[in-house]
């Protein structure tokens, strides 16, 4: 994918705890993005989890964040990609007597930090199974702290939201001779929160022989999402998106779980609005409207040319007919003037010529006659005017001759006294 290279952009990514898979994918994304787009400078920050990440995104402290789909993601969050399916996992010591969620009553359990997305997820789950804070002995802390509590025997169980096969959970299971217990009723939980889906921790996810778990264990699955602030320019997110989907092999070489990265649903039926940059990436090879409709546009232009040409020809012929009619009218008027039998008829010709000139001036004012055509009338007008003047002189000479003849026919007057 070839994109324009604008000015340098610095993107901060809130990615949860350093040992988490989201953080690892974010670091891989940083490395591969800077390899292909040196103008993009990514920095990955450790945080308390989804809720903290969403808060940082809303405060414009970061531009990208990883969040669980079941958690609030903030007002400015726009979806970029589905990173991988996280699963609810409860790790217990073998021999603890905990084989199902109901067995947690009266037991000690380590949870992620308060106000974290994982912490909220556990209590959502506990509420469904009618577990209250009074039923459990709860300890909270960072991943290192809660790991130590389980390893030291200070708790009987530990809750995490991780993808199956997670390295940190594998380490705990091996060191404490642990196991994961089933978390059924995913369909019922989905009624309460549509982001939840039925998931599995496949047999052998943490050991092949003996298999741990020894069968596919049902659990709750929720997507881990990569979101960006709506304020990040579309062309920048288009480049990040191109890394996620065009350079996935390179991401997988760094973090195999990157193979689970999926694009948002193009129908837009997602829990979050899709970032404009993702749409820009999808439309990168889409032909423009002109390219897509080139044949139709060419046909329309051809038709328009033919129609315009026909109209111009019709208009030209029509104007010629109008001009010819005006010229014929002047020619006829000239004939009338030259054949005017008397001054009264000639005065009528003068009146007709004046009325004709008025109509021509009005037609020119309304655009029915252009300046060039108006100028042509000057020659015909002059000829008619000359015909009227010539006929006037002829009539005056004739009248003068008649007066002389009449005078010559009158008898001479007789002198007085004769």
Secondary structure, DSSP 4 states (H G I P E B T S, - for coil): ------S-EEEEEE---TTSHHHHHHHHHHHHHHHH-TTEEEEEE--S-HHHHHHHHHTTS-SEEEEETTS---SSEEEEEEEEEEEEEEEEETTSS-SSGGGGTT-EEEEPPTTSHHHHHHHHHHHHTT--GGGSEEEE--HHHHHHHHHTTS-SEEEEEE-TT-HHHHHHHHHHTEEE-----HHHHHHH-TT-EEEEE-TTSSEETTEESSSPEEEEEEEEEEEEETTS-HHHHHHHHHHHHHSHHHHHHH-GGGGG-BPPPTT--SSSPBPHHHHHHHTTTPPPHHHHTHHHHHHHHHHHHHHHHHHHHHHHHHHHHHHHHHHHHHHHHHHHHHT--SHHHHHHHHHHHHHHHHHHHHHHHTTSS-HHHHHHHHHHHHHHHHHHHHHHHHHHHHHHHHHHHHHHHSPPPPPTT-
